[in-house]
Amino acid sequence: MDRAEAHGTKQEKDGQYPIPFVFISPIHIVASVTAALIFPKRK
């Protein structure tokens, strides 16, 4: 954490990317599959 604060720019973005990405990854996949299943079924 000290190294990330030392850089404060690239390190912070690099460290903040994997956390939200990991959370959005499963959510995005579920949303994509759900939408794909609901869209054609609704049509």
KEKE-3310 file (N, C-alpha, C; in steps of 0.2 Angstrom, whole numbers, plus 5000, padded with zeros to 4 digits):
npx = (5004:5010:5019:5009:5004:5015:5018:5005:4998:4999:5000:4989:4978:4981:4980:4967:4960:4959:4951:4937:4935:4935:4923:4914:4915:4909:4896:4893:4894:4883:4873:4874:4871:4858:4851:4852:4845:4833:4829:4828:4818:4807:4805)
npy = (4994:5006:5008:5010:5022:5030:5031:5035:5038:5030:5018:5018:5018:5006:4997:4999:4994:4980:4976:4981:4976:4962:4961:4966:4957:4944:4949:4956:4945:4937:4946:4948:4935:4934:4944:4940:4929:4933:4943:4937:4928:4937:4943)
npz = (5000:5003:4992:4982:4986:4986:4972:4967:4956:4943:4949:4958:4950:4944:4954:4958:4948:4946:4957:4955:4943:4945:4952:4943:4933:4935:4937:4925:4916:4921:4919:4905:4900:4906:4899:4886:4886:4890:4881:4867:4871:4875:4863)
capx = (5000:5015:5021:5004:5003:5021:5016:4999:4994:4998:4999:4983:4974:4982:4977:4959:4956:4957:4945:4930:4935:4933:4916:4910:4916:4903:4890:4893:4892:4876:4868:4874:4867:4851:4848:4852:4840:4826:4828:4825:4811:4802:4803)
capy = (5000:5011:5009:5013:5029:5033:5033:5040:5039:5024:5012:5018:5015:4998:4993:5000:4991:4973:4975:4982:4972:4956:4961:4967:4951:4939:4952:4957:4939:4935:4951:4947:4929:4935:4948:4936:4924:4937:4947:4933:4925:4942:4944)
capz = (5000:5003:4986:4978:4988:4983:4965:4968:4949:4939:4954:4961:4944:4942:4960:4958:4942:4947:4962:4952:4937:4947:4954:4937:4928:4936:4936:4918:4913:4922:4916:4898:4899:4907:4894:4880:4887:4891:4875:4862:4873:4875:4856)
cpx = (5004:5017:5016:5003:5010:5020:5010:4995:4993:4997:4992:4978:4975:4979:4970:4956:4954:4951:4938:4930:4932:4926:4912:4910:4910:4897:4888:4891:4885:4871:4868:4870:4860:4848:4847:4846:4833:4824:4825:4818:4806:4800:4799)
cpy = (5006:5013:5012:5020:5033:5035:5037:5041:5033:5018:5012:5016:5008:4994:4994:4996:4984:4972:4976:4978:4965:4956:4962:4961:4947:4943:4954:4951:4937:4940:4950:4941:4930:4939:4944:4931:4927:4940:4943:4930:4931:4943:4938)
cpz = (5000:4996:4981:4980:4986:4976:4965:4961:4946:4944:4957:4956:4943:4948:4961:4953:4943:4952:4959:4946:4939:4949:4948:4933:4929:4935:4929:4914:4914:4919:4908:4896:4900:4902:4888:4880:4887:4884:4869:4864:4873:4867:4853)
residu = (MET:ASP:ARG:ALA:GLU:ALA:HIS:GLY:THR:LYS:GLN:GLU:LYS:ASP:GLY:GLN:TYR:PRO:ILE:PRO:PHE:VAL:PHE:ILE:SER:PRO:ILE:HIS:ILE:VAL:ALA:SER:VAL:THR:ALA:ALA:LEU:ILE:PHE:PRO:LYS:ARG:LYS)
# end
